[in-house]
Amino acid sequence: MSTHSDHTVVVLGAGYAGILAANRVQASLTPEERRRVRVVMVNPTGDFIERVRLHEVAAGVRETAAIPLREMLHELIEVSLGTVRHIDAPARLISVETSAGERVESYDTLIYSVGSMAAVGVPGVQEFAHLLSNADGAESARMRIAGGRRDQRIVVVGGGATGVEAAAEIAEQHPAASVTLVSRGPLLEHLPAASRRSVARSLHEFGITVVEGRGVVRVLADTVDLSGGTRIPSDVTVWAASFAVPDLARRSGLAVDSIGRLLVDEELRTTRYPEIFGAGDAVRPPASVGSHLRMSCAMAMPLGAHAADNVLALLRDQEPTWLNVGFGAQCISIGRRRGLIQLVDKADQPRPVRITGWAGAMVKEFVCAVIATGSPRRERGRPGSLMVPSGPRLTARSESRWPHRPQGNRARR
C-alpha cells in the first residue's frame, strides 16, 4: 500500500458485506475527503463469489458464480490480492501472504468481513466431500457429477435452505441420478409445518429421498455413514451443512465467541480496538441488537452497510449509531421452476404468509439477481441505496457507548 493519504480504510474480504461496505464508504466521500482518505480491499482472489448461486454451479446450471472484483467495486477502491495471516491490532498492521511473499500493511480503520466457510469437523469431509460453501467445492461437484454415470448416487448433506436448494437443483438437472438429502434434524425445522410440507412435496416429485433425524458421522469415498449405523452409498457427496468462520480474529488475539466470530458492540466496533469494525457472517453483535441475527447473505449486506455508515461517521467526527436491522422473508429455490418465499417478522419469526411454485421461483431469482448481487454493486454510484427493515424493539440504550473514544481516530497525520 502507498502512504499518500492521511487515512486508510482497509476492508478484509470481498463477500457481500465487504463489497457493500467498501463501495458505500468510497462512494460517499466528498471530493475533499477523497483527497485524504483511501479505501483498500484485501481479498485472496480477484473475484467476488455469488454464494447464493453455488448450488446452481454444482448442478451444472451455470459454469461459475465468480464476478471479477473490478466489475463489483468502485473504480477508486484499491485492490490488494492476498490472504491475511495476522492482525496486529495495537500497531494497526496486517500481515498479508501474497504470490510474491509476505508483506505488512498498515490501516487507520479496519472492516473485518472475512465471511464464513463449511464446518468440516466430521471425519472424511475434507477428503471426500465437495464443499458447497466455496467456489472450488461447487466447481468440483459440477465436474464430478457431469463426468459420472447417468444413474449415479448423489448424497447432499444439510437440512437447511442450502441443502434443499442443492438437492433440488441437482435432481432437476440430472433426473436419472439417485439423489438423497440428509438432515441431522427435521428438514427446514425453522419453517411452519405448512411450508415444510410444500417443500417436501416438491422434493418427492423430483424423486429425492429425504433422511431426517440422522447426523453424518463419517464420509468415505463411496459411502456416507450416519448415526445409528446407517450407511448410504454415494458416488458424489455434496456438503451443505453448518458453517464455520475463519480463525483470523482468534489467531490475532481479538475477542471472539465460541466458534471464532469477532465480538463487536452495538456499533459493530470491537471494544478494545474501536478502529476495528466487523460485518457479515464472521462477527457477532451483542444480544441487545443481534439476538435475532443468523449467518446469511440477508444480514451480511445490512451489517456491511451499517459498518460503512459508522466508519463515515467517525471520519466526519460524528457519533456512530447502534445497529438496527431486521428480516423480511426467507427465500428458497427448489429447482428452476419452483420456490418458497416465507414471509417473516423483523425477528425472523415466520408469518402465516408464503409464496410457492413458479411465483416463488421468480421472486427468489429477483432476490438473487437484483438484491443479493445488485445491491453491493449499486452502492458504487448510489451509496445508501440498500434499504432494509428495522430490527425488533431494542433494549434501553446507554447515553454514550464511547465517552472515551480516542481523539484523532479520523486520521494518523
Buried (B, 14 or more C-beta within 10 A) or exposed (E): BEEEBBBBBBBBBBBBBBBBBBBBBBBBBEEEBEEBBBBBBBBBBEBBBBBBBBBBBBBBBBEBBBBEBEEBBBEEBBBBBBBBEBBEBEEBBBBBBEEEEEEEBBBBBBBBBBBBBBBBEBBBBEEBBBBBBBBEBBBBBBEBBEEBEEEBBBBBBBBBBBBBBBBBBBBBBBEEBBBBBBBBEEBBEBBBEEBBEBBBEBBEBBEBBBBBBBBBBBBBEEBBBBEEEEEBEBBBBBBBBBBBBBEBBBBBEBBBEEBBBBBBBBBBBBEEBBBBBBBBBBBBBBEBBBEBBBBBBBBBBBBBBBBBBBBBBBBEEEEBBBBBBBBBBBBBBBBBEBBBBBBBBBEBEBEEEBBBBEEBBBBBBBBBEEBBBBBBBBBBEEBEBBEBBEBBEEEEEEEEBBEEEEEEBBBEE
